[in-house]
Amino acid sequence: MSLEQLRHLLSGVLDAVADTGAHNAEARRLLDDYRRVVVDAQAQAQPWLPAELGRAVEQLDANQARLDTVRDLLTSYQSRL
């Protein structure tokens, strides 16, 4: 594999990581919107929120941190090529 082929493939992976990050951010935004809708609908001092919502938000945040790390590592690798 030539250096140019490797750069091209790495660029494709970086694009895929960026797309995945964008989807993750959109999912996080939708969960935040859902949380607001549930809280507004209940209009209570202590609204009920499903436990899965908190876990989903935590997982999306963890996924985003991993994606950021992958992007940083790949970008660093790419710059050294």
Backbone bond lengths (Angstrom), bond angles and torsions (degrees), N, CA, C in turn:
res aa  C-N    CA-C-N  psi(-1)  N-CA   C-N-CA  omega(-1)  CA-C   N-CA-C  phi
1 M - - - 1.450 - - 1.534 107.23 -
2 S 1.301 114.95 131.73 1.462 119.15 179.80 1.522 110.73 -80.12
3 L 1.307 115.10 163.29 1.456 121.05 178.53 1.530 110.34 -61.48
4 E 1.312 116.93 -38.61 1.463 120.49 179.32 1.524 111.19 -65.73
5 Q 1.331 117.49 -39.64 1.466 120.72 176.70 1.524 110.50 -63.67
6 L 1.331 116.17 -42.17 1.459 120.54 178.93 1.520 110.59 -62.68
7 R 1.318 117.23 -43.53 1.470 120.69 177.58 1.523 111.39 -61.15
8 H 1.329 115.80 -41.41 1.465 120.63 179.85 1.537 110.57 -64.08
9 L 1.317 116.51 -45.69 1.469 120.15 179.18 1.529 111.04 -64.71
10 L 1.322 116.57 -41.13 1.460 120.68 178.84 1.520 111.04 -64.04
11 S 1.302 116.51 -38.00 1.464 120.68 176.48 1.526 110.48 -62.52
12 G 1.323 116.37 -40.48 1.470 120.23 177.29 1.520 112.10 -63.82
13 V 1.330 116.69 -39.72 1.464 120.37 178.07 1.522 109.85 -65.65
14 L 1.327 117.40 -42.76 1.463 120.75 178.08 1.529 111.25 -61.60
15 D 1.312 116.79 -39.07 1.474 120.07 176.18 1.527 110.85 -62.85
16 A 1.332 116.38 -41.88 1.469 120.42 179.60 1.531 110.53 -65.53
17 V 1.325 117.47 -39.65 1.461 121.04 177.66 1.532 109.58 -64.03
18 A 1.316 117.20 -41.35 1.466 120.76 178.24 1.529 110.67 -63.49
19 D 1.328 117.12 -42.87 1.466 120.75 177.78 1.524 111.04 -62.40
20 T 1.327 116.32 -42.98 1.456 120.59 178.98 1.524 110.42 -63.09
21 G 1.328 116.69 -40.73 1.459 120.80 176.99 1.517 111.81 -62.00
22 A 1.314 116.65 -39.38 1.462 120.37 178.30 1.526 110.89 -65.69
23 H 1.332 117.05 -40.95 1.474 120.47 177.45 1.524 110.51 -65.27
24 N 1.324 116.38 -40.09 1.458 121.21 178.55 1.530 110.06 -62.89
25 A 1.316 116.90 -44.00 1.469 121.06 179.24 1.532 110.68 -63.29
26 E 1.318 117.02 -39.10 1.465 120.53 178.18 1.528 110.87 -66.28
27 A 1.328 117.09 -41.43 1.465 120.46 177.15 1.525 110.04 -61.83
28 R 1.319 116.86 -41.15 1.475 121.24 178.68 1.523 110.02 -63.43
29 R 1.328 117.22 -42.13 1.466 121.27 178.62 1.526 110.49 -62.58
30 L 1.327 116.76 -42.75 1.462 120.73 179.64 1.528 111.73 -64.71
31 L 1.331 116.96 -39.27 1.466 119.39 176.85 1.522 111.06 -66.01
32 D 1.331 117.17 -38.25 1.465 119.89 176.25 1.529 110.67 -63.86
33 D 1.337 116.40 -41.02 1.467 120.21 176.36 1.523 110.66 -61.73
34 Y 1.329 116.71 -42.88 1.460 121.54 178.83 1.526 110.43 -60.35
35 R 1.321 115.74 -44.06 1.459 120.13 179.75 1.537 110.12 -59.49
36 R 1.333 116.87 -45.11 1.468 120.49 179.33 1.533 111.29 -62.33
37 V 1.314 116.89 -41.28 1.457 120.54 -179.92 1.527 110.48 -63.08
38 V 1.329 116.93 -45.18 1.465 120.32 -179.51 1.524 110.03 -63.18
39 V 1.321 117.36 -46.33 1.463 121.13 -178.76 1.524 110.36 -64.04
40 D 1.319 116.92 -45.63 1.468 120.17 179.47 1.528 111.29 -62.76
41 A 1.323 116.78 -39.96 1.462 120.25 -178.01 1.527 111.11 -66.45
42 Q 1.274 116.90 -35.45 1.459 119.49 -177.92 1.527 112.32 -83.41
43 A 1.325 116.23 -30.41 1.472 121.83 177.03 1.528 111.87 44.56
44 Q 1.310 115.54 50.32 1.458 122.03 179.61 1.527 108.62 -119.92
45 A 1.300 114.66 164.57 1.459 119.16 175.89 1.528 110.49 -67.47
46 Q 1.329 116.24 -35.27 1.459 120.85 179.40 1.528 109.28 -129.54
47 P 1.316 116.97 81.84 1.466 119.29 -177.94 1.526 111.26 -68.05
48 W 1.325 115.03 151.09 1.451 120.61 175.75 1.520 108.63 -82.87
49 L 1.306 115.54 129.09 1.457 121.66 173.46 1.523 107.29 -126.48
50 P 1.318 117.01 136.92 1.464 118.54 179.50 1.525 110.67 -62.12
51 A 1.320 116.14 141.47 1.466 121.06 179.39 1.526 111.29 -59.98
52 E 1.314 115.90 -30.34 1.467 120.04 -179.30 1.529 111.74 -63.03
53 L 1.319 116.65 -28.92 1.470 119.76 -179.25 1.521 110.17 -62.98
54 G 1.308 117.41 -48.96 1.458 120.32 179.45 1.519 112.11 -61.24
55 R 1.328 115.97 -42.22 1.467 119.64 178.79 1.526 111.02 -65.56
56 A 1.323 116.97 -38.33 1.468 120.03 179.37 1.522 110.67 -65.22
57 V 1.324 116.56 -42.37 1.469 120.29 178.76 1.531 109.91 -63.64
58 E 1.331 117.16 -44.53 1.464 120.45 178.24 1.520 111.29 -60.70
59 Q 1.338 116.64 -41.44 1.468 120.03 -179.55 1.523 110.82 -66.31
60 L 1.328 117.06 -41.53 1.464 119.55 178.29 1.527 110.82 -64.02
61 D 1.324 117.30 -39.68 1.465 120.27 177.48 1.533 110.64 -64.26
62 A 1.339 116.22 -41.47 1.466 119.91 177.72 1.528 110.81 -65.01
63 N 1.329 116.14 -41.53 1.472 119.88 177.47 1.524 110.39 -61.15
64 Q 1.331 116.84 -42.26 1.462 120.18 -179.61 1.517 110.74 -63.66
65 A 1.324 117.39 -40.27 1.465 120.54 177.54 1.530 110.37 -62.11
66 R 1.327 116.95 -41.37 1.471 120.31 177.86 1.529 110.85 -64.89
67 L 1.318 116.38 -43.45 1.461 119.96 179.17 1.528 110.76 -62.34
68 D 1.324 117.05 -40.38 1.463 120.69 177.47 1.523 110.77 -61.59
69 T 1.335 116.65 -41.63 1.462 120.91 178.56 1.523 110.79 -64.62
70 V 1.327 116.70 -45.05 1.466 120.81 178.40 1.520 110.28 -60.28
71 R 1.331 116.72 -46.19 1.461 120.27 -179.80 1.527 110.53 -60.86
72 D 1.330 117.07 -44.25 1.466 120.56 179.86 1.526 111.41 -62.66
73 L 1.336 116.78 -43.50 1.459 120.22 179.34 1.524 111.54 -64.49
74 L 1.325 116.37 -44.48 1.469 120.05 -179.84 1.526 111.45 -66.48
75 T 1.309 116.35 -39.76 1.470 120.05 178.39 1.521 110.38 -64.31
76 S 1.334 116.41 -41.74 1.456 120.81 177.85 1.532 110.16 -62.63
77 Y 1.325 115.56 -44.92 1.467 120.30 178.28 1.521 110.64 -61.39
78 Q 1.325 115.58 -43.90 1.462 120.27 -178.86 1.527 110.72 -62.32
79 S 1.315 117.22 -39.90 1.454 119.59 -178.05 1.526 112.14 -68.88
80 R 1.332 117.06 -23.64 1.461 120.70 177.78 1.514 112.99 -82.86
81 L 1.325 118.31 -12.57 1.465 120.56 -179.35 1.500 111.76 -74.13
